[in-house]
Amino acid sequence: MVLVYSDNKKLTFELLSKGSELAKDLGKKSTALIIGKNDDLLANEYISYGADNVFVAESDIDSFKAEEYAEILEKVINETGKDTILIGSNKNGKELASRLAGKLNAGCIVDCTNIYLKDNKITTERVVYSGNAISVEQFNSKPRILTISSKVFEPLKKDANRKGEIVKKKIETGKSSSKILKIKEAVTEDVNVEDADIIVSCGRGFKNKGDIKLANELADVLKGRTIGCSRPIAADLKWMSEDHWIGLSGHKVKPKLYIATGISGQIQHIAGMRDSGVIVAINKDPDALIFKSADYGIVGDLYEVLPKLTSAIKDKMS
Ligand SMILES: Cc1cc2nc3c(=O)[nH]c(=O)nc-3n(C[C@H](O)[C@H](O)[C@H](O)COP(=O)(O)OP(=O)(O)OC[C@H]3O[C@@H](n4cnc5c(N)ncnc54)[C@H](O)[C@@H]3O)c2cc1C
């Protein structure tokens, strides 16, 4: 009864982990959905990551358009009777989920951080008020649509011996009210904070753009090579592109190590990095909020601390 869809493969693996757990608890099956061309390799990968079966909605649509994808999903739901729909909460997924909910007159709970059964009802948790509260919610009707961001759930361990059924069906869509004329790739830097294991993040404690090299040098010796930043650095000062921006309105990250340098620790920043494995904060103000979220705190001037830290780690590494 659980249908899982994302246009992002890794995110689908994560959704399948929670989706198959829910299906098992409900005594039902989990199905991964593929939209577009038939892809046996991908379908089998989804099975090895927890899908009980895979539905391939074959379609000639060659690029994502929420309007058409929502129509396909609606048809798949009507055809399969799935009542619990997990959708990856990336840019496309968010638009798709809300359109689908509108079409089906269904409840939609977005950005769930936990999903479980309580009194045999699907119950969700999500962060609200910039991380100051957790809202616990249940559905009053079916189907139920839930969106989940990346890195919320760990994917299951791959099991290539798992078996499942792959169902393929051509799904036609009606005439769309809009058409895509051109897709232009955004010019981005070669940085993906969401996948980084180690992030050195910079805040307003840096006085000049050129000083960011101190954080770069630390990231280099840590072999992390990923630099993040608070909103003012990307949005106001434009010292870094938005690819680096971490927080409520930026990227949500979950590295093994997050080093916050010259960042005060406002709730909107914490909302994007609170799930990091180990958090180290460097701030000259001993009362800075960031220390409340940190596992290790260094009270000091980043201009003195960063070169010393970089040199100490370099010695250790060699
Ligand atoms: C709707 C909304 C959404 C937002 N979304 C985000 C978001 O996604 N991400 C985000 O980051 N913010 C976001 N913000 C902004 C957020 O509220 C804070 O303003 C921002 O995070 C502050 O950035 P900062 O910590 O770099 O700067 P500041 O708050 O100015 O802090 C600078 C820190 O550096 C320290 N410092 C100064 N000099 C040194 C030095 N030499 N050595 C060591 N430490 C030093 C200071 O003690 C201070 O703690 C949002 C705000 C709103 C209203």
The ligand as a Gaussian input file, in Angstrom:
#p B3LYP/6-31G(d) Opt

LIG

0 1
 C       13.286000      33.430000       7.385000
 C       14.776000      33.409000       7.678000
 C       15.517000      32.400000       7.111000
 C       16.889000      32.331000       7.362000
 N       17.598000      31.308000       6.810000
 C       18.916000      31.198000       7.132000
 C       19.673000      30.109000       6.627000
 O       19.200000      29.252000       5.876000
 N       20.973000      30.035000       7.001000
 C       21.582000      30.959000       7.833000
 O       22.782000      30.805000       8.133000
 N       20.874000      31.998000       8.295000
 C       19.566000      32.146000       7.962000
 N       18.881000      33.228000       8.429000
 C       19.628000      34.304000       9.098000
 C       19.923000      34.005000      10.585000
 O       18.856000      34.425000      11.370000
 C       21.179000      34.722000      11.041000
 O       21.039000      36.107000      10.797000
 C       22.460000      34.243000      10.362000
 O       22.559000      32.834000      10.460000
 C       23.654000      34.879000      11.036000
 O       24.811000      34.559000      10.321000
 P       26.203000      34.530000      11.057000
 O       26.155000      33.632000      12.227000
 O       27.224000      34.273000      10.017000
 O       26.416000      36.050000      11.497000
 P       26.297000      36.771000      12.910000
 O       25.010000      36.447000      13.565000
 O       26.626000      38.188000      12.684000
 O       27.434000      36.084000      13.789000
 C       28.806000      36.247000      13.595000
 C       29.501000      35.499000      14.721000
 O       30.895000      35.557000      14.516000
 C       31.525000      35.741000      15.748000
 N       32.823000      36.389000      15.462000
 C       33.046000      37.667000      15.031000
 N       34.353000      37.859000      14.800000
 C       34.974000      36.690000      15.108000
 C       36.328000      36.265000      15.101000
 N       37.313000      37.072000      14.689000
 N       36.600000      34.987000      15.484000
 C       35.626000      34.148000      15.899000
 N       34.322000      34.511000      15.937000
 C       33.999000      35.747000      15.545000
 C       30.608000      36.609000      16.564000
 O       30.834000      36.422000      17.944000
 C       29.242000      36.079000      16.103000
 O       28.808000      35.047000      16.980000
 C       17.508000      33.310000       8.187000
 C       16.731000      34.316000       8.747000
 C       15.383000      34.366000       8.494000
 C       14.579000      35.471000       9.132000

